[in-house]
Amino acid sequence: MPDYSKITLDTIRTSAMPAVISAAMLRLDQLHPEISGNKWFKLKYNLEDTRAAGKATIVTFGGAYSNHIAATAAACRDAGMHAIGIIRGEEIRADSNATLQLAAANGMELRFVSRETYKAVQQPSNPLYQALAEEAYIIPEGGHNAAGARGCEDILRIHPTSSYTHILCAVGTGTTLAGIINSAAPHQQVLGISVLKGAAYLQQEIAALLLPAHTASWELLTEHHGGGYGKYSAEQVNSMNEFYQQTHIPTDIIYTGKLIQAFNTLLKTNYFPDGSNVLLIHTGGLQGNSSVVPGTLTF
């Protein structure tokens, strides 16, 4: 069980921030060495539901660099469950990829499929899905289900967060953002920074996980993807290095690096009114930096 007491709420001050704006970062990356960031919150109730269903095997889905795959493998190991990962890309070798190596080392059975099969097997009407469901509890890609969103509601309860006017979070599937919206206060505005190109469809994905009683306003910003998932620019790397130099907080190229770059852009365009107090959610994923050429990042 990850220890929430390890998660700190760090005040941040960067050169891009005007004096009239204050900010802090909720360090979910500190939660656990392998089940870090938002991944645990998306898995916790799914693990409980697996037990309640009387099953001891979990099947989930992801790409070769999926933080969710790595985290699910470690969580199942700790819970004494068997994990099966359906991996998109049949040409991939597990021993050539750090994320998949870690998942396999933690006992996950990796099954590689073509992109076409990967898409099809996630449909409940598909015979392959139905066969998997007979032997295992199925968690959607990225933990994107109601149980995942319910777990993410706990994120804003780790530390007192009612003083913040704006809450920023990187968005992949939208599950974490939905949970944060559900638990945010009426006076808070929640901003999702999509790391995917062409992510307007996520509006509906997120809305489907929102509780009828949610009171916070929210917005999905889709122009800060930096070229698409897993892509990054020299400008993003520079902003990540500068952020680390000024705060001593490491970020990752896929999620939090784009979050920081988006935050800087919003500051430069005077998005936040004077007196705003901004909370940035560090969703972990630092192992994603293993694919970066050594020396590119200064941390």
C-alpha positions, -999 to +999 in steps of 0.1 A: +000+000+000+016+033-011+022+058+017+004+091+012+025+108+038+054+108+013+035+132-009+045+168-004+028+200-015+057+222-027+054+259-031+070+269-064+083+302-078+098+305-113+111+334-134+079+332-155+056+339-126+046+375-119+046+385-082+008+386-081+005+349-089+013+321-065+016+284-072+024+250-057+029+215-070+013+184-055+041+158-057+023+125-066+056+114-081+069+108-045+042+082-037+059+050-046+090+040-066+070+019-091+033+028-086+039+065-086+018+095-095-018+092-105-015+055-115-021+042-080-053+063-076-067+049-108-058+013-097-068+013-060-106+007-065-101-015-095-080-038-073-108-038-047-134-046-074-112-075-087-112-090-052-149-084-048-155-102-082-136-132-068-109-130-094-071-132-090-060-120-125-062-086-140-060-079-177-052-044-190-040-026-221-013-002-231+015+008-255+052+000-251+059+031-230+027+029-209+032+041-173-001+023-166+013-010-177+043-007-155+022+005-125-004-023-129+024-049-129+038-036-097+004-032-080-006-068-089+027-081-076+021-064-043-015-075-042-006-111-049-025-111-083-015-122-117-013-095-143-017-098-181-007-068-203-021-066-238+006-045-256-001-026-288+026-034-314+034-070-322+069-060-335+081-048-301+106-069-281+101-067-243+139-068-237+144-036-258+121-014-238+127-003-202+090+000-193+082-035-206+113-049-189+101-036-156+066-049-161+079-084-170+103-083-140+073-077-118+055-107-131+033-093-158+025-117-187+030-096-218+009-104-249+018-084-281-009-078-307-012-058-338-028-023-337-059-036-353-063-064-328-055-041-300-084-018-309-108-047-314-099-067-283-110-037-260-146-039-272-168-058-248-187-073-278-155-088-292-150-126-286-114-121-275-125-096-249-152-120-237-127-148-234-104-126-213-133-115-191-141-151-182-107-156-166-099-121-154-110-087-143-105-062-171-092-027-165-094-004-196-064+013-211-050+039-187-074+028-159-101+047-177-133+037-159-156+048-131-134+031-105-103+049-118-120+083-116-133+075-081-098+068-069-086+101-084-111+120-063-088+113-034-059+133-049-072+166-036-078+151-002-041+143+006-034+179+016-056+209+022-063+224-013-093+247-009-071+278-011-063+272-047-082+291-074-070+270-104-059+233-106-038+222-136-033+185-146-019+168-177-044+147-195-040+113-213-073+094-210-090+121-189-096+098-159-075+117-135-090+150-146-125+137-141-117+126-105-102+160-098-132+178-112-155+156-091-138+166-059-128+202-066-146+230-048-172+253-065-148+283-065-120+263-083-114+261-120-098+228-132-077+229-164-067+198-183-036+200-205-040+173-232-008+156-242-025+141-272-029+157-306-065+160-318-079+154-284-112+172-286-130+139-283-118+137-247-144+162-237-170+135-240-147+109-223-142+131-193-179+142-191-190+106-190-170+101-157-183+132-140-206+129-111-239+148-114-231+167-082-198+181-093-196+218-088-162+230-101-159+246-136-134+229-160-118+232-193-098+210-216-069+228-233-059+209-265-032+232-280-003+223-257+004+187-270+038+196-285+032+176-317+015+146-301+019+119-276+055+111-267+068+140-289+088+168-274+107+198-286+139+216-276+117+243-262+100+218-239+133+204-228+146+239-220+114+246-199+118+214-180+155+220-173+147+256-162+119+245-140+142+220-123+169+246-118+144+269-101+124+244-081+145+212-079+114+193-091+120+168-120+093+164-146+088+139-175+088+145-212+053+129-218+031+145-192+044+169-166+069+185-190+040+196-212+021+207-181+050+230-172+053+244-207+015+250-208+017+268-174+044+291-187+024+299-218-007+307-198+014+329-175+028+348-205-007+353-220-021+366-186-046+338-184-046+339-146-062+369-129-040+388-103-041+371-070-046+336-085-032+307-065-025+278-089-021+241-080-002+219-105-006+181-102+026+162-107+013+129-121+046+110-120+058+091-150+094+100-145+105+066-159+094+080-193+126+100-193+146+068-198+141+071-236+157+105-237+193+108-248+216+110-217+226+146-210+195+161-226+179+167-192+199+182-164+184+160-137 
